[in-house]
């Protein structure tokens, strides 16, 4: 029942996203399921000057997470751009229940996050390489 219907984010989780998007107060937000698996909650909000590597270090090797990252990159002409990335972190070693739930809840969660520019699904850190993402965005 719950696995198929997905789980909804808390109001605070959405508020945190809007603060990142509109207020540019942080660089990224990491979300996780509540302990009873009924809600998606914000578990970490970074400082605005946080770097990509600090986000990678916070991703557990055996648990799923959602991440929203305000990714800044430069175009060939030197001008700066930014895109909001929605990252689904689902390592191979995560529990099946967690992987099913993160997949089932993704679309409903993403719909509430207006303004996402790129979605990335990753099983390990090699799939969320900063230089590769930058390349993808400048194509």
SULJOSUL-V452453 format. One record per pair of residues at least 24 apart in sequence whose ideal C-beta (glycine too) atoms are under 10 Angstrom apart, sorted by the first residue. I is the first residue (numbers start at 1). GAP is how many residues later the second one is. D is the distance in Angstrom with one decimal. If there is no record, write none. Layout:
# SULJOSUL-V452453
i=(I:I)
gap=(GAP:GAP)
d=(D:D)
This chain:
# SULJOSUL-V452453
i=(2:2:2:2:2:2:2:2:3:3:3:3:3:3:3:3:4:4:4:5:5:5:6:6:6:6:6:6:6:6:6:6:7:7:7:7:7:7:7:7:7:7:7:7:7:7:8:8:8:8:8:8:8:9:9:9:9:9:9:9:9:9:9:9:10:10:10:10:10:10:11:12:12:12:13:13:13:13:13:13:13:13:13:13:14:14:14:14:14:14:15:16:16:16:16:16:17:17:17:17:17:17:17:17:17:17:17:18:18:18:18:19:20:20:20:20:20:20:20:20:20:21:21:21:21:21:21:21:22:23:24:24:24:25:26:26:26:26:27:27:27:27:27:27:27:27:27:28:28:28:28:28:28:28:28:28:28:28:28:29:29:29:29:29:29:29:30:30:30:30:30:30:30:30:30:30:30:31:31:31:31:31:31:31:31:31:31:32:32:32:32:32:32:32:32:33:33:33:33:33:33:33:33:33:37:37:37:37:39:40:40:40:40:40:40:40:42:42:46:51:52:52:52:52:52:52:53:53:55:55:55:55:56:56:56:56:56:56:57:58:59:59:59:59:59:59:59:60:60:60:60:61:61:61:61:61:61:62:62:62:62:62:62:63:63:63:63:63:63:63:63:63:64:64:64:64:64:64:64:64:64:64:64:64:64:64:65:65:65:65:65:65:65:66:66:66:66:66:66:66:67:67:67:68:68:68:68:68:69:69:69:69:69:70:71:71:71:71:71:71:71:72:72:73:73:73:73:73:73:73:73:74:74:74:75:75:76:81:81:81:82:82:83:83:83:83:83:83:83:84:84:84:84:84:84:85:85:85:85:85:85:85:85:86:86:86:86:86:86:86:86:86:87:87:87:87:87:87:87:87:88:88:88:88:88:89:89:89:89:89:89:89:89:90:90:90:90:91:91:91:91:92:92:93:93:94:99)
gap=(34:35:36:95:98:99:102:103:34:93:94:97:98:100:101:102:96:97:100:99:100:103:34:95:96:97:98:99:100:101:102:103:26:27:29:30:31:32:33:34:94:95:97:98:101:102:30:31:32:97:100:101:104:30:31:32:33:57:96:99:100:101:103:104:24:28:29:30:31:32:28:27:29:30:26:27:28:29:30:53:55:96:99:100:26:28:95:98:99:100:27:25:26:28:29:52:25:28:51:67:69:92:95:96:97:98:99:94:95:96:97:26:25:26:28:48:49:50:64:93:95:47:49:63:92:93:94:95:93:25:24:46:58:45:24:42:43:44:24:25:27:28:41:42:43:44:45:24:26:27:30:39:40:41:42:43:56:57:59:26:37:38:39:40:41:84:25:28:29:30:35:36:37:38:39:57:59:33:34:35:36:37:58:71:74:78:82:28:31:32:33:34:57:66:70:30:31:32:33:64:65:68:69:72:60:61:64:68:66:26:61:62:65:68:69:72:24:26:24:79:76:77:78:79:81:82:72:77:32:34:73:75:33:66:69:72:73:74:68:31:28:30:32:63:65:66:69:29:31:33:34:30:31:32:33:63:64:29:30:31:32:33:36:26:27:28:30:31:32:35:36:39:24:25:26:27:30:31:33:34:35:36:37:38:39:41:24:25:26:29:33:37:57:24:36:39:40:43:44:47:53:55:61:41:42:45:47:48:49:51:59:61:64:47:46:47:49:59:62:63:66:62:65:57:58:60:61:62:63:64:65:60:63:64:62:63:62:36:56:57:35:55:32:33:34:35:50:53:54:29:30:31:32:33:34:31:32:33:34:35:43:48:52:24:27:29:30:31:32:33:34:35:31:32:33:34:35:40:41:46:31:32:33:34:35:31:32:33:34:35:36:38:39:31:32:33:34:31:32:33:34:31:32:30:31:29:24)
d=(10.0:6.7:7.4:9.7:9.9:7.6:8.5:9.5:9.1:9.8:7.3:5.1:5.9:9.3:5.7:9.2:8.8:9.8:6.1:7.2:8.6:8.5:9.2:7.5:9.4:8.8:4.5:3.7:7.7:7.5:4.8:7.6:6.2:8.2:10.0:6.7:6.2:6.2:5.6:10.0:6.3:9.0:7.8:4.5:7.9:7.9:8.4:6.6:6.7:7.7:6.4:7.4:7.9:6.9:4.1:7.6:8.4:8.8:8.6:8.5:5.5:10.0:6.0:8.3:7.9:9.9:5.1:6.9:5.5:7.7:9.9:9.7:7.3:6.3:7.9:5.7:5.7:4.7:9.4:9.2:9.8:8.5:8.5:9.2:9.4:9.1:9.3:5.5:7.5:9.6:8.6:9.5:4.5:9.9:5.9:8.7:8.2:9.9:5.8:8.6:9.8:9.8:7.9:5.3:8.7:8.7:9.3:9.9:8.8:8.5:9.1:8.2:7.6:9.1:9.1:6.4:9.0:6.0:7.9:9.8:9.9:8.3:7.6:6.3:8.2:8.0:5.4:9.3:9.0:9.5:6.5:7.0:8.8:9.9:7.4:9.4:9.8:7.7:7.7:8.6:8.4:7.7:9.8:6.8:5.7:8.9:8.9:8.6:8.5:5.0:9.0:6.0:6.4:4.2:6.8:8.8:9.8:8.5:8.9:9.6:8.6:7.0:4.9:8.1:9.3:9.8:7.3:6.0:7.7:10.0:5.5:7.5:5.3:8.5:9.4:9.3:8.5:9.9:6.5:4.2:7.2:7.6:9.8:9.8:10.0:7.8:9.9:9.2:7.4:7.9:5.7:7.7:9.9:9.5:9.5:9.2:8.0:9.2:9.3:9.7:7.5:6.5:7.9:8.1:7.8:8.7:6.5:9.8:9.9:6.8:9.6:9.3:6.6:9.2:5.8:9.3:9.7:9.5:9.5:8.8:8.5:9.2:4.4:9.6:8.7:9.7:9.8:8.0:8.7:9.8:8.7:9.6:9.7:10.0:5.6:7.0:9.5:8.6:9.6:9.9:9.0:5.3:7.9:8.6:9.4:7.4:8.5:8.4:7.6:9.4:8.3:5.8:9.5:6.1:8.7:8.6:9.5:6.1:9.0:4.4:5.6:7.7:8.9:8.3:9.2:7.4:8.8:5.6:7.9:6.3:9.9:9.5:7.6:6.0:4.7:7.4:5.0:8.5:9.7:4.6:6.1:9.6:7.6:4.1:8.8:9.8:4.3:8.4:9.3:9.4:9.6:7.9:9.9:9.7:7.1:8.4:7.6:6.5:8.7:9.1:8.9:9.2:8.6:10.0:9.6:6.5:9.6:7.5:9.6:9.1:9.1:9.8:9.0:9.8:8.0:7.9:9.9:8.4:6.6:7.8:7.2:9.2:9.9:9.2:9.9:8.0:4.6:9.0:9.5:5.3:6.3:8.1:9.9:7.8:9.0:6.0:7.0:9.4:7.3:8.4:8.4:9.4:9.3:8.4:3.3:5.6:9.1:9.9:5.9:7.7:9.5:5.5:5.1:5.2:7.8:7.5:6.8:5.2:7.6:6.1:8.7:7.1:9.0:5.7:6.5:9.9:4.5:8.4:7.3:4.7:7.3:9.5:9.1:7.7:4.9:7.7:6.3:9.3:6.2:9.4:7.2:7.2:4.6:7.1:9.7:9.1:8.4:5.7:8.3:9.3:9.5:9.3:7.8:6.9:7.3:6.1:9.9:8.3:5.6:6.3:9.3:5.3:7.5:9.2:9.6:8.9:9.6)
